[in-house]
Amino acid sequence: MTVTARSRSALTGATLLLALTACHTAGVAPTPRTALDDTAQINRDITYLASDALEGRGTGTPGNDSAAAYIARLYASLKLAPAEPSTGRDGCPTEFTEGFRCSPPYMQRFNAKSIAAAHAGLPSSLPTQNVVAVIPGTDPVLAKQYVVVGGHYDHLGRNAFSSMDPDSGTVIRHGADDNASGTAAVMTIARLFAKHPTKRSILLVNFSGEELGVLGSQYFVEHPPVPDESMIAMLNFDMVGRLREDKLIVQGLGTATQLRPLVDSVNTAVGHFQLAGMDDGYGPSDHSSFYGAGVPVLFFFTDTHDDYHRASDVASKINILGEARIIDYAVVLLRELGDRPDRLTYVKTKPPTRAGMGNGTWFGSVPDMGAVGVVGVRLSGVTPGSPAEAAGAKKGDIIVEFAGDPVKDIYEYTAALSKHKPGDVVQVVVLRDGQRVTLTVTLGRRPG
């Protein structure tokens, strides 16, 4: 694989910053490896996790269990410390009362319970597990604090629930980008920091149950293996495998006063991405559970695409070199967070309105979450067969009005959508090539 000039620059900068932290009294330690050195391993991880053998890693399935075991074997090979949950008198976690055996190392077992999934015909309770490990910090005091690095490893499996191709039935939804890519990022960070830890400890968490409503991360923050106040930041990787035009979305910049300048400065030094920064610490991924619990967060994301929640999200479509660059950028951020003398200053904000999903109302647009400087919601695509496609919406359109309500951002859009039900006929105004175009839309019911 050829390394581009931009990638070579990122590698040089990352190597320099990492090497500065690797000094010993007897001299300089060997320069730590970077993710760009390990693209073949990243590819192997994603290819396995998204293989037919794991059948899409649906929560509570054998493929999901196999993925968890694969991650745990890596942590064991690196000799990482397990994060033990609190235990009862029998030595088993007190909350496991439904026939579980004691969890093996690295496994935090729980029952994933989703009302929405139950309504879709899935079991009301799905036994599953988070995979958790610790890279102990090197400083006697700061090692008692943790930077959490996480991403979910579950996907949809063979179930059409929440899929964008429900008519395909029980085909495997492979989930290469969502979220074998994020899982591989966490595993790569484990490899890179196992021999070169930070002053603070790093808590690695691979979540299950995310696709059912961030159930694994919510369980984790409600049953943390370390004190709540000891978690000083959380980095979440979800869909980081489709880097295009160097555009990287980093969400959570407003969750601590120090994060935006840190993210920007590291990008100037080693990332060289077209960053689309968002202040919001909430959102439909696992970081939201931590932010709601008072932990500053950063969420790395390369945006949605036409294969999202479809069987076509396969390993061959992953931009491995792009993902490696994202990991190396995050590695420098993680080292800064792990070694800084002071904690971050948490900023609490009101949860944004994210409506329009509860009643199943569906338009079918694919928002460009990385759009910068746009008033409205720019579309990165339109779902085939959707009301949006039938109404003539196109990639590049900017929604500025929905059923008479002005739309300035994604939150106003979802709030406007929430006022309507499937079957309603509404007018949607878009900007197309600088001109206002009015579309007449018959809203549908969300697939699955």
VEXMAR-329296 format. One line per 8 residues: their letters; for each residue x, y, z of C-alpha. Coordinates in pm, 1 decimal, m for minus. Layout:
a	X:Y:Z ~ ...;
This chain:
mtvtarsr	0.0:0.0:0.0 ~ 143.6:336.6:m103.7 ~ 171.7:602.1:166.1 ~ 65.2:942.8:33.0 ~ 253.2:1265.4:101.4 ~ m17.4:1370.3:346.7 ~ m0.4:1036.1:523.4 ~ 377.8:1053.0:534.7;
saltgatl	353.1:1397.7:694.5 ~ 105.2:1268.9:950.5 ~ 329.7:971.8:1026.3 ~ 633.8:1195.6:1073.9 ~ 448.3:1432.9:1305.1 ~ 293.8:1153.0:1507.6 ~ 625.0:975.3:1540.6 ~ 791.9:1295.9:1659.6;
llaltach	532.4:1368.5:1926.5 ~ 522.5:1009.9:2044.2 ~ 899.9:987.2:2057.5 ~ 912.0:1292.8:2282.0 ~ 719.9:1095.8:2544.0 ~ 939.3:786.5:2522.1 ~ 1256.2:913.3:2688.9 ~ 1424.8:717.9:2965.1;
tagvaptp	1708.6:823.6:3192.9 ~ 1944.5:596.0:3003.0 ~ 1852.2:745.0:2664.9 ~ 1571.9:747.8:2415.3 ~ 1352.1:440.5:2384.1 ~ 1281.3:293.1:2042.9 ~ 1023.1:498.4:1857.5 ~ 674.8:351.6:1918.5;
rtalddta	496.3:198.7:1623.6 ~ 204.5:385.8:1473.2 ~ m119.2:266.8:1316.9 ~ 28.7:337.9:974.7 ~ 277.9:61.0:1051.3 ~ m8.3:m180.0:1121.3 ~ m253.7:m134.6:834.8 ~ m237.6:m506.0:754.7;
qinrdity	m345.8:m594.7:1108.4 ~ m624.8:m336.1:1104.3 ~ m747.5:m490.9:781.4 ~ m734.1:m841.9:932.9 ~ m935.0:m729.5:1235.4 ~ m1207.4:m566.8:1026.6 ~ m1219.0:m853.3:778.4 ~ m1269.6:m1107.6:1055.3;
lasdaleg	m1525.7:m905.3:1248.9 ~ m1726.6:m838.5:932.0 ~ m1695.9:m1192.9:799.0 ~ m1985.1:m1422.1:716.4 ~ m1872.0:m1647.6:1000.7 ~ m1980.6:m1388.8:1261.4 ~ m2312.0:m1326.6:1083.8 ~ m2321.4:m955.0:1157.6;
rgtgtpgn	m2247.9:m973.9:1533.0 ~ m2608.5:m920.8:1641.3 ~ m2642.5:m867.2:2016.2 ~ m2704.3:m1196.7:2194.0 ~ m2593.7:m1414.1:1899.3 ~ m2302.6:m1660.7:1875.0 ~ m2133.3:m1424.7:1628.4 ~ m2146.6:m1146.1:1884.4;
dsaaayia	m1994.1:m1378.8:2144.9 ~ m1720.5:m1479.7:1900.6 ~ m1635.8:m1115.2:1837.9 ~ m1611.6:m1054.2:2213.0 ~ m1381.5:m1354.8:2252.2 ~ m1161.9:m1228.9:1965.5 ~ m1118.4:m892.5:2138.7 ~ m1054.5:m1055.2:2477.2;
rlyaslkl	m784.2:m1279.5:2329.2 ~ m597.9:m971.0:2211.7 ~ m614.9:m813.4:2557.0 ~ m492.0:m1136.4:2711.7 ~ m203.0:m1158.3:2463.8 ~ m102.2:m803.0:2557.6 ~ m122.2:m900.8:2925.4 ~ m360.9:m617.4:2999.9;
apaepstg	m533.7:m599.8:3335.1 ~ m902.5:m696.4:3346.6 ~ m1138.7:m442.1:3500.1 ~ m1316.5:m647.5:3762.3 ~ m1680.4:m563.3:3839.3 ~ m1802.2:m547.3:4196.8 ~ m1880.1:m893.0:4332.4 ~ m2122.9:m1046.0:4575.8;
rdgcptef	m2063.5:m1303.5:4845.3 ~ m2033.1:m1588.6:4592.8 ~ m1765.2:m1407.8:4398.5 ~ m1998.5:m1333.4:4107.1 ~ m2121.2:m986.3:4013.7 ~ m2419.8:m897.5:4231.7 ~ m2643.0:m790.0:3941.5 ~ m2616.1:m1124.2:3754.7;
tegfrcsp	m2925.0:m1306.8:3879.6 ~ m3049.6:m1467.9:3558.8 ~ m2841.7:m1783.3:3530.3 ~ m2506.8:m1633.3:3433.6 ~ m2187.9:m1800.6:3534.0 ~ m1916.2:m1572.8:3669.4 ~ m1770.4:m1362.0:3390.5 ~ m1430.9:m1466.7:3255.4;
pymqrfna	m1160.2:m1201.1:3247.0 ~ m1239.0:m889.7:3041.0 ~ m1611.3:m970.9:3012.0 ~ m1874.2:m748.5:3172.4 ~ m2190.1:m948.2:3117.6 ~ m2538.4:m796.9:3114.0 ~ m2883.9:m851.0:2969.5 ~ m2966.4:m620.5:2678.7;
ksiaaaha	m3332.1:m521.5:2712.0 ~ m3487.6:m312.8:2435.8 ~ m3859.1:m240.9:2413.5 ~ m3822.9:m137.5:2049.8 ~ m3642.2:m461.5:1966.7 ~ m3907.8:m664.1:2146.5 ~ m4178.3:m494.1:1941.2 ~ m3981.7:m592.2:1629.8;
glpsslpt	m3992.3:m958.9:1728.9 ~ m3653.2:m993.9:1898.1 ~ m3626.5:m1154.0:2243.8 ~ m3705.3:m910.7:2524.2 ~ m3376.5:m993.7:2700.2 ~ m3051.9:m1077.9:2520.6 ~ m2752.6:m1204.6:2725.4 ~ m2438.1:m1031.4:2603.1;
qnvvavip	m2121.1:m862.9:2728.4 ~ m1898.5:m559.5:2713.5 ~ m1526.4:m633.9:2682.2 ~ m1316.6:m428.1:2923.9 ~ m941.4:m403.5:2991.0 ~ m702.0:m161.5:3157.1 ~ m361.3:m30.5:3054.4 ~ m225.0:85.0:3392.5;
gtdpvlak	m80.0:434.7:3407.2 ~ 280.7:505.2:3498.8 ~ 228.4:786.1:3748.6 ~ 148.5:673.4:4105.3 ~ m112.3:946.7:4147.5 ~ m251.7:996.4:3796.2 ~ m281.0:620.3:3740.2 ~ m591.1:633.6:3958.3;
qyvvvggh	m759.0:836.7:3684.7 ~ m876.2:688.9:3353.7 ~ m918.5:794.7:2993.7 ~ m1184.1:569.2:2844.8 ~ m1133.1:451.1:2485.8 ~ m1434.2:274.6:2341.0 ~ m1647.1:167.6:2048.4 ~ m1926.7:m82.8:1998.1;
ydhlgrna	m1859.1:m417.9:1834.5 ~ m2219.1:m533.1:1782.5 ~ m2416.7:m480.1:1462.8 ~ m2754.7:m591.0:1326.2 ~ m2680.2:m955.4:1257.6 ~ m2938.4:m1110.4:1026.6 ~ m3230.3:m915.3:1166.4 ~ m3398.8:m646.4:956.9;
fssmdpds	m3475.3:m444.3:1271.0 ~ m3323.6:m97.9:1224.6 ~ m3181.7:m194.4:885.2 ~ m3204.9:21.7:575.0 ~ m3268.9:m282.8:353.5 ~ m3555.2:m461.7:533.1 ~ m3679.6:m613.3:207.9 ~ m3357.8:m818.9:197.5;
gtvirhga	m3488.5:m1032.4:483.1 ~ m3240.7:m1233.4:689.8 ~ m2924.9:m1157.1:493.6 ~ m2611.0:m1079.9:691.6 ~ m2564.1:m712.6:768.5 ~ m2184.7:m727.6:792.4 ~ m2120.3:m397.4:970.5 ~ m1766.2:m344.3:846.3;
ddnasgta	m1776.8:30.7:896.9 ~ m2048.6:10.4:1162.8 ~ m1865.4:m77.6:1371.2 ~ m1589.3:m325.6:1296.0 ~ m1390.6:m15.7:1199.4 ~ m1428.3:141.6:1544.2 ~ m1356.9:m190.3:1714.7 ~ m1035.5:m224.4:1515.1;
avmtiarl	m940.9:129.8:1617.9 ~ m977.8:42.6:1987.6 ~ m779.5:m279.1:1939.6 ~ m502.6:m92.6:1756.7 ~ m482.8:164.6:2035.2 ~ m449.7:m123.5:2281.2 ~ m151.6:m256.1:2087.2 ~ 12.2:84.5:2058.5;
fakhptkr	m22.3:180.1:2425.9 ~ 37.6:m158.6:2590.0 ~ 415.7:m104.0:2575.8 ~ 404.8:277.1:2585.9 ~ 141.3:371.4:2844.3 ~ 48.5:719.5:2959.6 ~ 67.8:860.3:3311.4 ~ m305.4:805.2:3352.2;
sillvnfs	m457.1:462.7:3306.6 ~ m643.2:382.7:2985.3 ~ m972.3:197.7:3017.6 ~ m1054.5:6.3:2697.7 ~ m1423.0:m75.9:2651.7 ~ m1583.9:m257.3:2359.4 ~ m1960.9:m222.2:2391.3 ~ m2240.2:m456.5:2290.6;
geelgvlg	m2604.7:m355.5:2248.0 ~ m2532.9:m18.6:2085.4 ~ m2760.1:m88.3:1790.6 ~ m3046.3:m156.4:2033.3 ~ m3008.3:185.3:2197.0 ~ m2654.8:229.1:2343.3 ~ m2741.8:m40.7:2598.8 ~ m2385.9:m160.6:2662.7;
sqyfvehp	m2241.7:183.5:2734.7 ~ m2540.2:274.4:2950.4 ~ m2491.8:m45.3:3149.0 ~ m2122.2:32.1:3183.3 ~ m2172.3:382.4:3326.3 ~ m2433.8:244.4:3565.6 ~ m2201.0:m40.6:3673.8 ~ m1850.6:104.8:3631.4;
pvpdesmi	m1556.4:m109.5:3741.3 ~ m1377.9:208.9:3852.9 ~ m1510.6:506.5:4053.1 ~ m1730.7:738.6:3846.6 ~ m1522.0:1044.5:3922.9 ~ m1200.2:873.4:3811.9 ~ m1302.2:875.7:3442.5 ~ m1168.1:1206.5:3311.0;
amlnfdmv	m1251.8:1172.2:2939.4 ~ m1399.3:927.4:2688.9 ~ m1294.9:879.1:2323.3 ~ m1552.4:698.4:2107.6 ~ m1486.2:544.7:1764.8 ~ m1795.7:466.0:1559.2 ~ m1781.4:436.8:1178.5 ~ m1425.9:557.9:1116.1;
grlredkl	m1358.8:343.4:810.1 ~ m1484.6:556.5:522.0 ~ m1257.8:862.9:519.2 ~ m1336.0:1068.4:207.5 ~ m1170.1:1389.9:95.0 ~ m986.4:1400.5:430.4 ~ m1311.2:1499.3:606.8 ~ m1321.1:1385.2:970.3;
ivqglgta	m1607.2:1467.0:1205.6 ~ m1507.7:1515.1:1569.7 ~ m1800.5:1565.4:1803.1 ~ m1789.1:1673.1:2168.0 ~ m1560.5:1975.3:2136.6 ~ m1783.1:2173.5:2370.0 ~ m1790.5:1912.6:2647.8 ~ m1476.0:2053.4:2813.1;
tqlrplvd	m1319.5:2396.6:2780.1 ~ m981.1:2257.1:2674.8 ~ m1095.1:2020.6:2400.6 ~ m1148.4:2244.4:2097.5 ~ m802.2:2409.1:2112.1 ~ m641.7:2069.8:2178.7 ~ m817.5:1900.0:1887.1 ~ m732.3:2185.6:1650.4;
svntavgh	m368.2:2213.3:1754.8 ~ m301.2:1840.6:1722.5 ~ m470.0:1839.3:1383.0 ~ m244.0:2121.9:1268.9 ~ 60.7:1926.7:1388.2 ~ m15.5:1569.4:1285.1 ~ m367.4:1514.5:1155.6 ~ m405.5:1745.8:855.3;
fqlagmdd	m774.9:1656.8:825.5 ~ m1057.5:1875.9:706.0 ~ m1209.7:1877.4:1052.6 ~ m1581.8:1923.7:1103.3 ~ m1603.5:1996.5:1473.3 ~ m1926.3:1977.6:1671.0 ~ m1973.3:2090.6:2032.1 ~ m2254.2:1845.4:2110.0;
gygpsdhs	m2168.7:1567.2:2355.4 ~ m2490.2:1378.8:2297.2 ~ m2580.1:1177.2:1989.2 ~ m2677.0:825.4:1878.4 ~ m2359.9:648.3:1988.7 ~ m2190.3:532.0:2307.0 ~ m2018.0:857.4:2401.4 ~ m2359.5:1002.1:2491.1;
sfygagvp	m2388.0:765.7:2789.3 ~ m2062.4:901.4:2930.5 ~ m2137.3:1265.8:2863.7 ~ m2471.0:1227.8:3040.9 ~ m2276.2:1085.6:3336.7 ~ m2050.5:1393.1:3356.4 ~ m1752.0:1278.9:3148.3 ~ m1607.9:1497.6:2865.9;
vlffftdt	m1614.7:1313.5:2533.9 ~ m1473.9:1310.5:2182.1 ~ m1652.7:1115.2:1908.9 ~ m1467.0:1026.9:1586.3 ~ m1683.1:962.6:1279.1 ~ m1635.1:966.0:900.1 ~ m2005.4:1022.0:822.8 ~ m2283.2:804.4:690.6;
hddyhras	m2293.2:647.8:344.4 ~ m2515.5:445.0:114.2 ~ m2412.3:115.6:279.5 ~ m2516.4:222.1:630.2 ~ m2718.7:m56.1:801.4 ~ m2721.3:m258.5:483.1 ~ m2570.8:m593.4:385.6 ~ m2337.8:m403.2:153.4;
dvaskini	m2133.1:m257.7:443.4 ~ m1843.9:m496.8:377.1 ~ m1473.5:m499.3:458.9 ~ m1356.6:m444.2:102.4 ~ m1504.8:m92.3:109.4 ~ m1303.1:23.4:411.2 ~ m1037.9:291.0:358.2 ~ m770.2:120.9:568.4;
lgeariid	m504.8:388.0:519.4 ~ m756.6:658.7:607.6 ~ m856.1:475.8:924.0 ~ m491.3:435.6:1023.8 ~ m442.1:811.1:990.4 ~ m745.1:873.2:1213.7 ~ m609.0:632.5:1474.7 ~ m268.5:801.2:1472.5;
yavvllre	m435.7:1139.8:1515.8 ~ m639.4:1004.5:1807.5 ~ m327.0:845.4:1956.7 ~ m161.6:1185.3:1993.7 ~ m479.6:1330.2:2145.0 ~ m500.1:1035.9:2383.7 ~ m140.0:1080.1:2490.5 ~ m202.4:1448.8:2557.0;
lgdrpdrl	m507.2:1363.1:2768.0 ~ m329.5:1080.4:2944.5 ~ m22.8:1286.3:3039.6 ~ m166.3:1635.4:3107.3 ~ m123.4:1738.8:3472.9 ~ m477.3:1870.3:3519.2 ~ m821.5:1727.3:3459.4 ~ m1043.0:1865.8:3186.1;
tyvktkpp	m1309.6:2119.3:3280.8 ~ m1644.7:1954.5:3209.2 ~ m1909.6:2171.0:3043.9 ~ m2270.8:2069.6:3097.3 ~ m2521.7:2147.4:2824.3 ~ m2890.6:2077.4:2778.0 ~ m2962.0:1765.3:2571.0 ~ m3069.7:1869.2:2220.8;
tragmgng	m3406.1:1777.5:2080.5 ~ m3368.6:1458.9:1877.1 ~ m3725.2:1385.8:1785.3 ~ m3898.6:1233.3:1488.1 ~ m3797.3:874.1:1552.7 ~ m4044.6:767.6:1820.6 ~ m4350.4:749.5:1595.0 ~ m4160.4:602.1:1301.6;
twfgsvpd	m4204.1:904.6:1075.0 ~ m3962.7:881.5:783.6 ~ m3838.3:1124.5:520.6 ~ m3534.3:931.9:399.4 ~ m3269.5:1201.2:371.7 ~ m2908.7:1130.4:466.3 ~ m2774.5:1441.5:643.9 ~ m2414.7:1546.3:586.9;
mgavgvvg	m2303.2:1557.6:950.6 ~ m1971.6:1708.6:851.2 ~ m2115.1:2014.3:675.5 ~ m1942.0:2328.6:800.9 ~ m2076.0:2682.1:767.4 ~ m2411.1:2565.1:629.2 ~ m2739.1:2713.6:749.7 ~ m2982.1:2426.0:714.6;
vrlsgvtp	m2926.4:2052.9:666.1 ~ m2718.9:1956.8:364.3 ~ m2785.4:1609.9:224.2 ~ m2499.9:1370.9:154.7 ~ m2748.4:1136.7:m8.7 ~ m3108.3:1018.7:m32.5 ~ m3223.2:670.8:69.3 ~ m3340.2:466.7:m233.2;
gspaeaag	m3715.4:408.0:m226.4 ~ m3770.8:674.0:38.0 ~ m4026.8:957.8:44.2 ~ m3736.1:1197.0:m10.4 ~ m3637.3:1021.1:m332.5 ~ m3998.1:1010.6:m452.8 ~ m4028.5:1385.2:m390.9 ~ m3716.4:1459.6:m594.7;
akkgdiiv	m3467.7:1539.5:m316.0 ~ m3105.6:1512.6:m430.2 ~ m2756.8:1485.0:m289.9 ~ m2627.5:1835.8:m217.8 ~ m2970.7:1983.5:m141.8 ~ m2985.7:2196.5:172.5 ~ m3310.7:2169.2:367.8 ~ m3401.7:2518.0:494.5;
efagdpvk	m3772.6:2472.0:568.0 ~ m3982.4:2170.7:668.9 ~ m4363.8:2197.1:668.9 ~ m4344.3:2571.4:729.4 ~ m4085.2:2550.0:1007.7 ~ m3746.2:2709.3:938.6 ~ m3453.0:2467.7:953.5 ~ m3112.6:2598.3:1057.9;
diyeytaa	m2954.2:2273.3:1179.1 ~ m3014.4:1902.3:1234.0 ~ m3193.9:1964.5:1563.5 ~ m3451.0:2199.6:1413.2 ~ m3497.8:1949.1:1131.8 ~ m3570.2:1657.3:1366.6 ~ m3796.8:1877.2:1581.1 ~ m3995.8:1973.6:1270.3;
lskhkpgd	m4017.5:1610.3:1157.3 ~ m4144.5:1504.6:1499.8 ~ m4461.0:1711.2:1455.9 ~ m4583.6:1480.4:1182.2 ~ m4689.8:1121.0:1135.3 ~ m4655.5:871.6:851.0 ~ m4889.7:961.2:566.6 ~ m4877.8:1337.1:621.5;
vvqvvvlr	m4818.9:1546.3:308.6 ~ m4579.7:1836.4:372.0 ~ m4382.7:2096.8:179.7 ~ m4003.4:2083.0:213.5 ~ m3797.4:2375.5:86.0 ~ m3439.5:2308.1:m21.5 ~ m3160.8:2519.8:m162.3 ~ m3033.0:2367.8:m486.2;
dgqrvtlt	m2754.9:2548.6:m670.8 ~ m2847.6:2862.3:m475.8 ~ m3216.7:2847.3:m573.9 ~ m3511.2:2767.0:m344.4 ~ m3694.0:2454.5:m458.2 ~ m4017.3:2337.3:m296.9 ~ m4077.0:1962.1:m274.7 ~ m4410.3:1799.8:m192.0;
vtlgrrpg	m4348.4:1496.3:27.1 ~ m4573.0:1219.6:153.0 ~ m4399.4:1106.8:473.1 ~ m4357.0:734.2:523.7 ~ m4296.4:491.1:807.6 ~ m3936.6:410.3:892.4 ~ m3832.6:65.6:761.7 ~ m3786.4:m214.0:1011.3;
